[in-house]
Amino acid sequence: MKKTQTAPAAAEPENTQAAAEKALPTQVDVRISSIRPEGSVRAIASVNLNNCFAIRNVKVVESSKGLFVAMPSYKAGNEYKDICFPVTKEFREQLNNAVLDAYKQALTQSQSQNQQKAADTPPFEQALEQNSGMQTRGM
């Protein structure tokens, strides 16, 4: 004689929903590894989720609609398929915001470093004088 147990049909979706509501907040750490001033790919990023899961090769892409985040993907026929991706709308927004904020911060930092280098670099004539030991005079 076979024994079967059946759980109420509604119990499983409630448990899943309750678990989703009690889910821990996700900590998203982003590191911008390269900034590209030209082309549609503006930056490459690495993302760590809760210090447990790493995603590499996340791209910040410039399109006609503005910047967006492209997840790592592979080509299947004539289209690209994401290797990993956010499942919920809320986490997609959190991830996109974290990556774009990190990109903007890295871009600002890079620009301020370039301005500092320009301020520290002597004008062309002074550089020539310092390097050659000769003085130039205007005629």
VENDAJO-V383579 format. One record per pair of residues at least 6 apart in sequence whose ideal C-beta (glycine too) atoms are under 7 Angstrom apart, sorted by the first residue. I is the first residue (numbers start at 1). J is the second residue. D is the distance in whole Angstrom. If there is no record, write none. Layout:
BEGIN
i=(I | I)
j=(J | J)
d=(D | D)
END
This chain:
BEGIN
i=(26 | 26 | 26 | 26 | 27 | 28 | 28 | 28 | 28 | 28 | 29 | 30 | 30 | 30 | 30 | 30 | 31 | 31 | 32 | 32 | 32 | 32 | 32 | 33 | 33 | 33 | 34 | 34 | 35 | 35 | 35 | 35 | 35 | 36 | 36 | 40 | 40 | 41 | 41 | 42 | 42 | 42 | 42 | 42 | 43 | 43 | 44 | 44 | 45 | 45 | 45 | 45 | 46 | 46 | 46 | 47 | 47 | 47 | 48 | 55 | 55 | 56 | 57 | 58 | 58 | 58 | 58 | 59 | 60 | 60 | 60 | 60 | 60 | 61 | 61 | 67 | 69 | 69 | 69 | 69 | 71 | 71 | 71 | 71 | 72 | 72 | 73 | 73 | 73 | 73 | 74 | 74 | 74 | 86 | 86 | 122 | 125 | 128 | 129 | 129)
j=(49 | 50 | 91 | 94 | 50 | 47 | 49 | 94 | 95 | 98 | 48 | 45 | 47 | 98 | 99 | 102 | 45 | 46 | 43 | 45 | 102 | 103 | 106 | 44 | 45 | 46 | 43 | 44 | 42 | 43 | 106 | 107 | 110 | 42 | 43 | 61 | 62 | 59 | 61 | 60 | 61 | 62 | 67 | 103 | 60 | 103 | 57 | 59 | 58 | 60 | 99 | 102 | 54 | 56 | 58 | 55 | 58 | 99 | 54 | 72 | 84 | 72 | 72 | 69 | 71 | 72 | 99 | 70 | 67 | 69 | 99 | 100 | 103 | 68 | 70 | 100 | 95 | 96 | 99 | 100 | 82 | 83 | 84 | 85 | 83 | 84 | 80 | 81 | 82 | 83 | 80 | 81 | 83 | 92 | 95 | 130 | 136 | 136 | 135 | 136)
d=(6 | 6 | 6 | 7 | 5 | 6 | 6 | 6 | 6 | 4 | 4 | 5 | 5 | 5 | 5 | 4 | 7 | 5 | 5 | 5 | 5 | 6 | 4 | 5 | 7 | 6 | 6 | 5 | 7 | 5 | 6 | 6 | 6 | 6 | 7 | 6 | 5 | 5 | 6 | 5 | 7 | 5 | 7 | 7 | 4 | 5 | 6 | 6 | 4 | 7 | 5 | 7 | 7 | 5 | 7 | 4 | 5 | 7 | 5 | 7 | 6 | 7 | 4 | 6 | 6 | 7 | 6 | 4 | 6 | 6 | 6 | 7 | 5 | 6 | 5 | 6 | 7 | 5 | 5 | 7 | 4 | 7 | 6 | 5 | 5 | 7 | 4 | 6 | 5 | 6 | 7 | 6 | 6 | 4 | 5 | 7 | 6 | 6 | 6 | 7)
END
